[in-house]
Amino acid sequence: DNEKIKQHFKKATELDAKDQFAFLLYGAHLFKLGDYKEALEVLKKAEALKPNFSAANKYYIGASLKYL
């Protein structure tokens, strides 16, 4: 169930607040759920932790902005 998955991703970011990949996966999941505003916030945290670490993160940031 998507809500349970969302909570697991959120927990992962809480357990390791310096893991940019946890934030990327959480943000991508939020994007797929259509929660573009929250996705953007989470994806920006990933980018702040390690700038330019992932083309996928940049894609989801841009795509989230498109839908806002």
N, CA, C and O atoms as a CHARMM CRD file, in Angstrom:
* protein
*
  272
    1    1 ASP  N      0.84800  -1.18500   0.00000 PROA 1      0.00000
    2    1 ASP  CA     0.00000   0.00000   0.00000 PROA 1      0.00000
    3    1 ASP  C      0.88700   1.24000   0.00000 PROA 1      0.00000
    4    1 ASP  O      1.89100   1.29700   0.70900 PROA 1      0.00000
    5    2 ASN  N      0.50500   2.23100  -0.80200 PROA 2      0.00000
    6    2 ASN  CA     1.33600   3.41400  -1.00600 PROA 2      0.00000
    7    2 ASN  C      1.59100   4.21800   0.26000 PROA 2      0.00000
    8    2 ASN  O      2.67700   4.77100   0.43400 PROA 2      0.00000
    9    3 GLU  N      0.61500   4.28900   1.13600 PROA 3      0.00000
   10    3 GLU  CA     0.79900   5.05300   2.37200 PROA 3      0.00000
   11    3 GLU  C      1.84600   4.39200   3.27100 PROA 3      0.00000
   12    3 GLU  O      2.64300   5.07600   3.91300 PROA 3      0.00000
   13    4 LYS  N      1.83600   3.08100   3.30900 PROA 4      0.00000
   14    4 LYS  CA     2.81900   2.34800   4.11500 PROA 4      0.00000
   15    4 LYS  C      4.22700   2.53800   3.52800 PROA 4      0.00000
   16    4 LYS  O      5.19600   2.72200   4.26400 PROA 4      0.00000
   17    5 ILE  N      4.32000   2.49100   2.21400 PROA 5      0.00000
   18    5 ILE  CA     5.60600   2.70800   1.54300 PROA 5      0.00000
   19    5 ILE  C      6.11200   4.11100   1.85500 PROA 5      0.00000
   20    5 ILE  O      7.28800   4.30300   2.16600 PROA 5      0.00000
   21    6 LYS  N      5.21900   5.08400   1.76800 PROA 6      0.00000
   22    6 LYS  CA     5.57400   6.47100   2.06900 PROA 6      0.00000
   23    6 LYS  C      6.14600   6.58900   3.48000 PROA 6      0.00000
   24    6 LYS  O      7.15800   7.25900   3.68600 PROA 6      0.00000
   25    7 GLN  N      5.51100   5.94700   4.43900 PROA 7      0.00000
   26    7 GLN  CA     5.97600   6.00600   5.82400 PROA 7      0.00000
   27    7 GLN  C      7.34700   5.34500   5.99100 PROA 7      0.00000
   28    7 GLN  O      8.16600   5.80800   6.78500 PROA 7      0.00000
   29    8 HSD  N      7.59600   4.27400   5.25200 PROA 8      0.00000
   30    8 HSD  CA     8.90300   3.60900   5.31800 PROA 8      0.00000
   31    8 HSD  C     10.00100   4.50600   4.75100 PROA 8      0.00000
   32    8 HSD  O     11.08600   4.60200   5.32600 PROA 8      0.00000
   33    9 PHE  N      9.72100   5.16200   3.62200 PROA 9      0.00000
   34    9 PHE  CA    10.70800   6.08200   3.05500 PROA 9      0.00000
   35    9 PHE  C     10.96700   7.24700   4.00600 PROA 9      0.00000
   36    9 PHE  O     12.11300   7.65500   4.19500 PROA 9      0.00000
   37   10 LYS  N      9.91000   7.77800   4.59900 PROA 10     0.00000
   38   10 LYS  CA    10.06800   8.88200   5.54600 PROA 10     0.00000
   39   10 LYS  C     10.92600   8.44200   6.72700 PROA 10     0.00000
   40   10 LYS  O     11.81000   9.17800   7.16600 PROA 10     0.00000
   41   11 LYS  N     10.66600   7.25800   7.23400 PROA 11     0.00000
   42   11 LYS  CA    11.43900   6.71700   8.35900 PROA 11     0.00000
   43   11 LYS  C     12.91400   6.57100   7.98100 PROA 11     0.00000
   44   11 LYS  O     13.79600   6.83800   8.79700 PROA 11     0.00000
   45   12 ALA  N     13.17600   6.15100   6.75200 PROA 12     0.00000
   46   12 ALA  CA    14.56200   6.00600   6.29000 PROA 12     0.00000
   47   12 ALA  C     15.28600   7.34600   6.32800 PROA 12     0.00000
   48   12 ALA  O     16.45800   7.40300   6.70000 PROA 12     0.00000
   49   13 THR  N     14.60000   8.42800   5.94500 PROA 13     0.00000
   50   13 THR  CA    15.24100   9.74700   5.98400 PROA 13     0.00000
   51   13 THR  C     15.44800  10.22200   7.41900 PROA 13     0.00000
   52   13 THR  O     16.37500  10.98200   7.69800 PROA 13     0.00000
   53   14 GLU  N     14.59600   9.77800   8.31600 PROA 14     0.00000
   54   14 GLU  CA    14.76000  10.13500   9.73000 PROA 14     0.00000
   55   14 GLU  C     15.90700   9.35300  10.37200 PROA 14     0.00000
   56   14 GLU  O     16.63000   9.88100  11.21600 PROA 14     0.00000
   57   15 LEU  N     16.06500   8.10600   9.97000 PROA 15     0.00000
   58   15 LEU  CA    17.13200   7.27200  10.53000 PROA 15     0.00000
   59   15 LEU  C     18.51000   7.71900  10.06900 PROA 15     0.00000
   60   15 LEU  O     19.48100   7.62600  10.82000 PROA 15     0.00000
   61   16 ASP  N     18.59700   8.20400   8.83300 PROA 16     0.00000
   62   16 ASP  CA    19.87100   8.69700   8.31000 PROA 16     0.00000
   63   16 ASP  C     19.60600   9.96900   7.51700 PROA 16     0.00000
   64   16 ASP  O     19.38300   9.93000   6.30700 PROA 16     0.00000
   65   17 ALA  N     19.63500  11.08300   8.21500 PROA 17     0.00000
   66   17 ALA  CA    19.31100  12.37500   7.61000 PROA 17     0.00000
   67   17 ALA  C     20.39000  12.88700   6.66400 PROA 17     0.00000
   68   17 ALA  O     20.25400  13.97400   6.10300 PROA 17     0.00000
   69   18 LYS  N     21.46600  12.11200   6.48100 PROA 18     0.00000
   70   18 LYS  CA    22.53600  12.51000   5.56500 PROA 18     0.00000
   71   18 LYS  C     22.60400  11.61200   4.33500 PROA 18     0.00000
   72   18 LYS  O     23.53500  11.72100   3.53600 PROA 18     0.00000
   73   19 ASP  N     21.63700  10.74000   4.18200 PROA 19     0.00000
   74   19 ASP  CA    21.61500   9.81200   3.04300 PROA 19     0.00000
   75   19 ASP  C     20.79100  10.41300   1.91000 PROA 19     0.00000
   76   19 ASP  O     19.56300  10.32900   1.90800 PROA 19     0.00000
   77   20 GLN  N     21.47500  11.01600   0.95600 PROA 20     0.00000
   78   20 GLN  CA    20.78200  11.67900  -0.14500 PROA 20     0.00000
   79   20 GLN  C     19.93500  10.70100  -0.96400 PROA 20     0.00000
   80   20 GLN  O     18.91500  11.09300  -1.53000 PROA 20     0.00000
   81   21 PHE  N     20.34600   9.45100  -1.03000 PROA 21     0.00000
   82   21 PHE  CA    19.58500   8.46500  -1.79700 PROA 21     0.00000
   83   21 PHE  C     18.24500   8.13800  -1.13400 PROA 21     0.00000
   84   21 PHE  O     17.25900   7.87600  -1.82200 PROA 21     0.00000
   85   22 ALA  N     18.20900   8.15400   0.19100 PROA 22     0.00000
   86   22 ALA  CA    16.93900   7.94100   0.89600 PROA 22     0.00000
   87   22 ALA  C     15.96500   9.06600   0.55800 PROA 22     0.00000
   88   22 ALA  O     14.77600   8.82600   0.34700 PROA 22     0.00000
   89   23 PHE  N     16.47700  10.29200   0.50800 PROA 23     0.00000
   90   23 PHE  CA    15.62200  11.42600   0.15300 PROA 23     0.00000
   91   23 PHE  C     15.18200  11.34600  -1.30500 PROA 23     0.00000
   92   23 PHE  O     14.03800  11.66800  -1.62500 PROA 23     0.00000
   93   24 LEU  N     16.07800  10.92300  -2.18600 PROA 24     0.00000
   94   24 LEU  CA    15.71200  10.76100  -3.59800 PROA 24     0.00000
   95   24 LEU  C     14.58400   9.74500  -3.75400 PROA 24     0.00000
   96   24 LEU  O     13.60000  10.01300  -4.44400 PROA 24     0.00000
   97   25 LEU  N     14.71900   8.60000  -3.12900 PROA 25     0.00000
   98   25 LEU  CA    13.69000   7.56300  -3.25000 PROA 25     0.00000
   99   25 LEU  C     12.36700   8.01600  -2.64200 PROA 25     0.00000
  100   25 LEU  O     11.30100   7.74400  -3.19400 PROA 25     0.00000
  101   26 TYR  N     12.43600   8.69600  -1.52200 PROA 26     0.00000
  102   26 TYR  CA    11.22700   9.21900  -0.87900 PROA 26     0.00000
  103   26 TYR  C     10.56600  10.25700  -1.79200 PROA 26     0.00000
  104   26 TYR  O      9.35400  10.22700  -2.00500 PROA 26     0.00000
  105   27 GLY  N     11.37000  11.16500  -2.32200 PROA 27     0.00000
  106   27 GLY  CA    10.84400  12.19700  -3.21700 PROA 27     0.00000
  107   27 GLY  C     10.24800  11.62100  -4.48900 PROA 27     0.00000
  108   27 GLY  O      9.20500  12.08300  -4.95100 PROA 27     0.00000
  109   28 ALA  N     10.90000  10.62000  -5.05700 PROA 28     0.00000
  110   28 ALA  CA    10.38000   9.97800  -6.26900 PROA 28     0.00000
  111   28 ALA  C      9.04200   9.30300  -5.98100 PROA 28     0.00000
  112   28 ALA  O      8.12900   9.34000  -6.80600 PROA 28     0.00000
  113   29 HSD  N      8.93200   8.69400  -4.81700 PROA 29     0.00000
  114   29 HSD  CA     7.66200   8.04900  -4.44600 PROA 29     0.00000
  115   29 HSD  C      6.55800   9.09900  -4.28500 PROA 29     0.00000
  116   29 HSD  O      5.43900   8.90400  -4.76000 PROA 29     0.00000
  117   30 LEU  N      6.87000  10.19500  -3.62500 PROA 30     0.00000
  118   30 LEU  CA     5.88800  11.26900  -3.46200 PROA 30     0.00000
  119   30 LEU  C      5.45700  11.81200  -4.82200 PROA 30     0.00000
  120   30 LEU  O      4.28000  12.09800  -5.04100 PROA 30     0.00000
  121   31 PHE  N      6.41500  11.95000  -5.72800 PROA 31     0.00000
  122   31 PHE  CA     6.10500  12.42100  -7.08300 PROA 31     0.00000
  123   31 PHE  C      5.12900  11.46600  -7.76400 PROA 31     0.00000
  124   31 PHE  O      4.14400  11.89800  -8.36300 PROA 31     0.00000
  125   32 LYS  N      5.40300  10.19300  -7.66900 PROA 32     0.00000
  126   32 LYS  CA     4.52900   9.19400  -8.29800 PROA 32     0.00000
  127   32 LYS  C      3.12900   9.19500  -7.68900 PROA 32     0.00000
  128   32 LYS  O      2.15900   8.81700  -8.34600 PROA 32     0.00000
  129   33 LEU  N      3.03000   9.62400  -6.42500 PROA 33     0.00000
  130   33 LEU  CA     1.72400   9.73500  -5.77400 PROA 33     0.00000
  131   33 LEU  C      1.00300  11.02900  -6.16300 PROA 33     0.00000
  132   33 LEU  O     -0.16900  11.21700  -5.83700 PROA 33     0.00000
  133   34 GLY  N      1.71400  11.91800  -6.86100 PROA 34     0.00000
  134   34 GLY  CA     1.11600  13.19200  -7.26200 PROA 34     0.00000
  135   34 GLY  C      1.24700  14.28500  -6.22300 PROA 34     0.00000
  136   34 GLY  O      0.62400  15.33900  -6.35100 PROA 34     0.00000
  137   35 ASP  N      2.04400  14.05200  -5.19900 PROA 35     0.00000
  138   35 ASP  CA     2.27300  15.05500  -4.15900 PROA 35     0.00000
  139   35 ASP  C      3.51800  15.85200  -4.53800 PROA 35     0.00000
  140   35 ASP  O      4.58000  15.69500  -3.93600 PROA 35     0.00000
  141   36 TYR  N      3.36700  16.71000  -5.54900 PROA 36     0.00000
  142   36 TYR  CA     4.50500  17.39700  -6.14500 PROA 36     0.00000
  143   36 TYR  C      5.15600  18.40500  -5.20400 PROA 36     0.00000
  144   36 TYR  O      6.37600  18.57100  -5.22600 PROA 36     0.00000
  145   37 LYS  N      4.36200  19.07500  -4.38500 PROA 37     0.00000
  146   37 LYS  CA     4.92600  20.06600  -3.46300 PROA 37     0.00000
  147   37 LYS  C      5.83200  19.39800  -2.43100 PROA 37     0.00000
  148   37 LYS  O      6.96000  19.83800  -2.21200 PROA 37     0.00000
  149   38 GLU  N      5.33900  18.34400  -1.80500 PROA 38     0.00000
  150   38 GLU  CA     6.15700  17.64800  -0.80800 PROA 38     0.00000
  151   38 GLU  C      7.34500  16.95800  -1.47100 PROA 38     0.00000
  152   38 GLU  O      8.43900  16.91600  -0.90900 PROA 38     0.00000
  153   39 ALA  N      7.12500  16.41900  -2.66300 PROA 39     0.00000
  154   39 ALA  CA     8.21900  15.77900  -3.39800 PROA 39     0.00000
  155   39 ALA  C      9.34000  16.77700  -3.63500 PROA 39     0.00000
  156   39 ALA  O     10.51300  16.46200  -3.43400 PROA 39     0.00000
  157   40 LEU  N      8.98300  17.97100  -4.06000 PROA 40     0.00000
  158   40 LEU  CA     9.98500  18.99700  -4.33400 PROA 40     0.00000
  159   40 LEU  C     10.78900  19.33400  -3.08200 PROA 40     0.00000
  160   40 LEU  O     12.01100  19.46200  -3.14900 PROA 40     0.00000
  161   41 GLU  N     10.12200  19.47600  -1.95200 PROA 41     0.00000
  162   41 GLU  CA    10.81500  19.77400  -0.69400 PROA 41     0.00000
  163   41 GLU  C     11.81700  18.67500  -0.34500 PROA 41     0.00000
  164   41 GLU  O     12.95200  18.95900   0.03900 PROA 41     0.00000
  165   42 VAL  N     11.39400  17.43400  -0.47800 PROA 42     0.00000
  166   42 VAL  CA    12.25000  16.29300  -0.13900 PROA 42     0.00000
  167   42 VAL  C     13.41600  16.18700  -1.12000 PROA 42     0.00000
  168   42 VAL  O     14.55300  15.95600  -0.70900 PROA 42     0.00000
  169   43 LEU  N     13.14000  16.35300  -2.39900 PROA 43     0.00000
  170   43 LEU  CA    14.19100  16.25700  -3.41300 PROA 43     0.00000
  171   43 LEU  C     15.22100  17.37800  -3.26600 PROA 43     0.00000
  172   43 LEU  O     16.40800  17.17000  -3.51800 PROA 43     0.00000
  173   44 LYS  N     14.77300  18.54900  -2.86500 PROA 44     0.00000
  174   44 LYS  CA    15.71100  19.65200  -2.63000 PROA 44     0.00000
  175   44 LYS  C     16.62700  19.34200  -1.44700 PROA 44     0.00000
  176   44 LYS  O     17.79000  19.74700  -1.44300 PROA 44     0.00000
  177   45 LYS  N     16.11700  18.63300  -0.45400 PROA 45     0.00000
  178   45 LYS  CA    16.96300  18.21500   0.67000 PROA 45     0.00000
  179   45 LYS  C     18.05600  17.27200   0.17800 PROA 45     0.00000
  180   45 LYS  O     19.20900  17.37500   0.59600 PROA 45     0.00000
  181   46 ALA  N     17.68700  16.35300  -0.71200 PROA 46     0.00000
  182   46 ALA  CA    18.68200  15.43400  -1.27600 PROA 46     0.00000
  183   46 ALA  C     19.75800  16.21200  -2.01600 PROA 46     0.00000
  184   46 ALA  O     20.94700  15.92800  -1.87800 PROA 46     0.00000
  185   47 GLU  N     19.33500  17.18800  -2.79800 PROA 47     0.00000
  186   47 GLU  CA    20.28100  17.99100  -3.57700 PROA 47     0.00000
  187   47 GLU  C     21.18500  18.81100  -2.66400 PROA 47     0.00000
  188   47 GLU  O     22.36600  18.99000  -2.96100 PROA 47     0.00000
  189   48 ALA  N     20.64300  19.30600  -1.56500 PROA 48     0.00000
  190   48 ALA  CA    21.43900  20.09300  -0.61900 PROA 48     0.00000
  191   48 ALA  C     22.49700  19.23500   0.06600 PROA 48     0.00000
  192   48 ALA  O     23.58500  19.71600   0.38200 PROA 48     0.00000
  193   49 LEU  N     22.17600  17.97200   0.29300 PROA 49     0.00000
  194   49 LEU  CA    23.13200  17.07300   0.94300 PROA 49     0.00000
  195   49 LEU  C     24.33600  16.79700   0.04900 PROA 49     0.00000
  196   49 LEU  O     25.47200  16.74600   0.52100 PROA 49     0.00000
  197   50 LYS  N     24.07800  16.61900  -1.25100 PROA 50     0.00000
  198   50 LYS  CA    25.16700  16.34400  -2.18700 PROA 50     0.00000
  199   50 LYS  C     24.75800  16.85600  -3.56900 PROA 50     0.00000
  200   50 LYS  O     24.12600  16.13700  -4.34300 PROA 50     0.00000
  201   51 PRO  N     25.12200  18.10100  -3.87200 PROA 51     0.00000
  202   51 PRO  CA    24.72700  18.69400  -5.15100 PROA 51     0.00000
  203   51 PRO  C     25.18400  17.86300  -6.35700 PROA 51     0.00000
  204   51 PRO  O     26.29000  17.32300  -6.38400 PROA 51     0.00000
  205   52 ASN  N     24.30700  17.78100  -7.33200 PROA 52     0.00000
  206   52 ASN  CA    24.58400  17.10600  -8.60900 PROA 52     0.00000
  207   52 ASN  C     24.91100  15.62400  -8.47400 PROA 52     0.00000
  208   52 ASN  O     25.62700  15.07800  -9.31300 PROA 52     0.00000
  209   53 PHE  N     24.40500  14.96600  -7.44200 PROA 53     0.00000
  210   53 PHE  CA    24.74700  13.56000  -7.23800 PROA 53     0.00000
  211   53 PHE  C     23.95800  12.62400  -8.14100 PROA 53     0.00000
  212   53 PHE  O     24.36300  11.48200  -8.35900 PROA 53     0.00000
  213   54 SER  N     22.82500  13.10500  -8.67100 PROA 54     0.00000
  214   54 SER  CA    21.97400  12.19300  -9.42400 PROA 54     0.00000
  215   54 SER  C     21.17100  12.92500 -10.48700 PROA 54     0.00000
  216   54 SER  O     20.49800  13.91500 -10.20200 PROA 54     0.00000
  217   55 ALA  N     21.25000  12.42600 -11.71600 PROA 55     0.00000
  218   55 ALA  CA    20.42800  12.98100 -12.79100 PROA 55     0.00000
  219   55 ALA  C     18.95000  12.74000 -12.50400 PROA 55     0.00000
  220   55 ALA  O     18.10700  13.56500 -12.85700 PROA 55     0.00000
  221   56 ALA  N     18.63300  11.62300 -11.87000 PROA 56     0.00000
  222   56 ALA  CA    17.23800  11.31600 -11.53700 PROA 56     0.00000
  223   56 ALA  C     16.68500  12.34600 -10.55700 PROA 56     0.00000
  224   56 ALA  O     15.53500  12.76700 -10.68200 PROA 56     0.00000
  225   57 ASN  N     17.49100  12.74900  -9.58900 PROA 57     0.00000
  226   57 ASN  CA    17.03600  13.74900  -8.62700 PROA 57     0.00000
  227   57 ASN  C     16.72800  15.05900  -9.34200 PROA 57     0.00000
  228   57 ASN  O     15.70400  15.68900  -9.07900 PROA 57     0.00000
  229   58 LYS  N     17.61000  15.46500 -10.24000 PROA 58     0.00000
  230   58 LYS  CA    17.39000  16.69200 -11.01700 PROA 58     0.00000
  231   58 LYS  C     16.11800  16.57300 -11.85500 PROA 58     0.00000
  232   58 LYS  O     15.34000  17.52200 -11.94900 PROA 58     0.00000
  233   59 TYR  N     15.91200  15.41100 -12.45700 PROA 59     0.00000
  234   59 TYR  CA    14.70500  15.18600 -13.26300 PROA 59     0.00000
  235   59 TYR  C     13.45000  15.37300 -12.41800 PROA 59     0.00000
  236   59 TYR  O     12.53900  16.10200 -12.81000 PROA 59     0.00000
  237   60 TYR  N     13.40100  14.72100 -11.26300 PROA 60     0.00000
  238   60 TYR  CA    12.20700  14.80800 -10.41700 PROA 60     0.00000
  239   60 TYR  C     11.99200  16.22200  -9.87200 PROA 60     0.00000
  240   60 TYR  O     10.84900  16.64300  -9.69000 PROA 60     0.00000
  241   61 ILE  N     13.06600  16.95200  -9.61200 PROA 61     0.00000
  242   61 ILE  CA    12.91800  18.35100  -9.19300 PROA 61     0.00000
  243   61 ILE  C     12.25700  19.14800 -10.31400 PROA 61     0.00000
  244   61 ILE  O     11.28600  19.86800 -10.08300 PROA 61     0.00000
  245   62 GLY  N     12.78600  19.01300 -11.52400 PROA 62     0.00000
  246   62 GLY  CA    12.21900  19.73500 -12.66300 PROA 62     0.00000
  247   62 GLY  C     10.78600  19.33600 -12.95500 PROA 62     0.00000
  248   62 GLY  O      9.93900  20.18900 -13.22200 PROA 62     0.00000
  249   63 ALA  N     10.51700  18.05000 -12.90600 PROA 63     0.00000
  250   63 ALA  CA     9.16500  17.56200 -13.18200 PROA 63     0.00000
  251   63 ALA  C      8.19100  18.03200 -12.10600 PROA 63     0.00000
  252   63 ALA  O      7.04600  18.36500 -12.41100 PROA 63     0.00000
  253   64 SER  N      8.63200  18.06200 -10.86000 PROA 64     0.00000
  254   64 SER  CA     7.76600  18.54500  -9.77700 PROA 64     0.00000
  255   64 SER  C      7.42500  20.01600  -9.98900 PROA 64     0.00000
  256   64 SER  O      6.27700  20.42700  -9.82100 PROA 64     0.00000
  257   65 LEU  N      8.42800  20.80000 -10.35600 PROA 65     0.00000
  258   65 LEU  CA     8.19000  22.22000 -10.61300 PROA 65     0.00000
  259   65 LEU  C      7.18700  22.41100 -11.74600 PROA 65     0.00000
  260   65 LEU  O      6.35600  23.31900 -11.70400 PROA 65     0.00000
  261   66 LYS  N      7.26900  21.56100 -12.74500 PROA 66     0.00000
  262   66 LYS  CA     6.35900  21.64700 -13.89400 PROA 66     0.00000
  263   66 LYS  C      4.90000  21.49000 -13.46500 PROA 66     0.00000
  264   66 LYS  O      4.01500  22.14800 -14.01200 PROA 66     0.00000
  265   67 TYR  N      4.65500  20.62600 -12.49600 PROA 67     0.00000
  266   67 TYR  CA     3.28800  20.34200 -12.07000 PROA 67     0.00000
  267   67 TYR  C      2.76500  21.27800 -10.98100 PROA 67     0.00000
  268   67 TYR  O      1.58700  21.21800 -10.62800 PROA 67     0.00000
  269   68 LEU  N      3.62700  22.13900 -10.45100 PROA 68     0.00000
  270   68 LEU  CA     3.16400  23.07200  -9.40500 PROA 68     0.00000
  271   68 LEU  C      2.60200  24.34300 -10.01200 PROA 68     0.00000
  272   68 LEU  O      2.16800  25.23500  -9.28300 PROA 68     0.00000
